[in-house]
Amino acid sequence: MANVVRDLVEIVGIADNFPTAPVAFAQFSVMEKLVIPDAKPDIEQILKVLIEARVTSTRIVVTPVGTSTGGLVLTGAKLVVEGVVKQKITYVSAAPDQAVHAAEFDLPFSTFMVLPTLTVPITPGIVNQINVEPFIEDVYVNLENPRTILKNVTLFLNATSALFA
């Protein structure tokens, strides 16, 4: 994982290695406004964002086979991927003592990817033979006001399996 510094904010958790030839993948962004809990003091400056993504569940959805007029190819199977982006924001408080505080947030996500043609029929346990690895491509963070942080995370999910034709 890479450490990146942007506008004096250190971001820890951005991937520095990606799959070289992915065949089943999804790319998407999740934006959110993080509100500092009432028990925490206001923010003067964000110091660090620690971030990681975890896949919590996957399931296969049977779809039609075909190609849309826009060029989207459906192979008969999509993989639905659900997960969470775990994040810890460290900041200098706006209080006179300027103590350092931290707040933790979880951001759930759900997306899908079209699977390549499978070498076996779709059965209930087949999803256990597909591995999905999440990568954080980028993080944008901006202090909107002393209680609110605007954050956008760009994710890349890569699925691998010996079942892909």
N, C-alpha and C positions, 0 to 999 in steps of 0.2 A: 504494500500500500504506500501511496505517496503522501507526503505532507506538502500542502500548497498554501501559500500566503497570498491573500488578496485583500487590499484595503486594510492592512494590519490585522486581519483575522486569519488565524491558522486553521486550516481544514485538514483533518486527519481521517483517512478512510477512502480516498479516491483511488481507484484501481490504477496500477501502472502496467499491468499485463492483461491482455485480452486474448480470447481464442483467435487462432489464425485463420481458420476456415469454417466458421459456424454454418450449420445447415438448418437448425431450428432455433430461432431466437426471437426476442421481442425487445423493442426499445421504446421507452416512454418516460414522461416526466410527471412528477407529483409535486404540486405546489400547496403550501399551507401557510397559515398565519399562526405562529406560536405565541400564545399569551402567557406571560410569566405568572406563575401561581401567586395568589394574594399574599401568601406567607413570605414571599421573597421580595427583596427591595427592588426599586427601579434600576434599569440598566443605564450606565453612562457609556460603556464601550464593550462590544463583544470581543473576547480574546480568542476563543477557540471553539470549533465545532468538531466533536468526535462523532463519526457516523458509520453505521454498518447496516447491511441489508440481509435479511434471513428469509428463506422460503419456508412457509409453515404447512402448506398443503398443495397437492396437485390432483387433477382429475382429467380424464379424457372425455371429450364431448364428441359424439358421432355427428358429422355434418354431411351435407350433400357433396358430391364430387362434381367439379366444374370450374370454369374460368369466367370471371365477370368481364363486362365490357371495359372495365378499368384495368384489367390485367391480373386481378387477384386470383390465384389458383387455390382451389380447395381440394384437398386430397382425401377427404372423408373423415379426418380426425383433427381436432384442435386440442391443445393442452391448456387447461385453465390453471393459472399459477396464482396462489395467494401467499402473501408474506407481510413482513413488517420492516420498516426502516426505523432502527433504533438510533437515537441521537442524544448527545449530551452537550449542552451549550454552557460554556464557562464565560463569565463576564465580570467586569468591574462595576460595582454598584455605584449609584448616583448619591449614596449617603455620604456624609462628611468624612467618614473613615475610609471610604473607597475600598472596602473589603472585597475579596473575590468570592463570587457565588457561582453555583451551577444549578441548572434545571434540566431534567430529563424528559424526553418526549418519545412516544411511539406513534408511527404513522403507518396504518395498515394500507395495503395495496392489493389490487386484483387485476389481472390482465390475462391475455391469451396469446398463443402462437399457433399457427398452422403447422402441423407436424408433417414431415416428409412421409412418403409412402412407407408403410410398415411391412416387415417381412413375415409377420404372423397376424392372424385375426385379432380383433380387439376383444379382450376378455376382461373381467373385473380386476384381476391382479396385475395386468400388464403395465399399469402406471408405475408400479414399484420398480420396473426395469428401466425407467427413464430418470436421469439425474439432471437437476436444474441448478445451475450455479449463478448467483447474482453478482453483478459488478456495478459499482457506483462510478459513473462516467464523469459527472460534474455536480457541483453544489454551488448554488447562488444564495447568498445570505445578505439581508439588509435590515438594519434597525429602523423601523418605521416611526416608533415613538418609544419612550422609556419602558413600556410594558409589552410591546408587540414587535415580533421579528417576522419578516417575510422571508420564506425559504423555498427554494425550488431544487429538487433533486432529480437528476437524469440518470436512469437505470438501464442496464443492459442485462437481459436474462438469456443464458445459453443452455439449451437442452441437448444432452448427448445420450445415445443408447446404441447398443449393438443391434437393436431392432430396426433402425432406420435403413431403408434400402439405398 
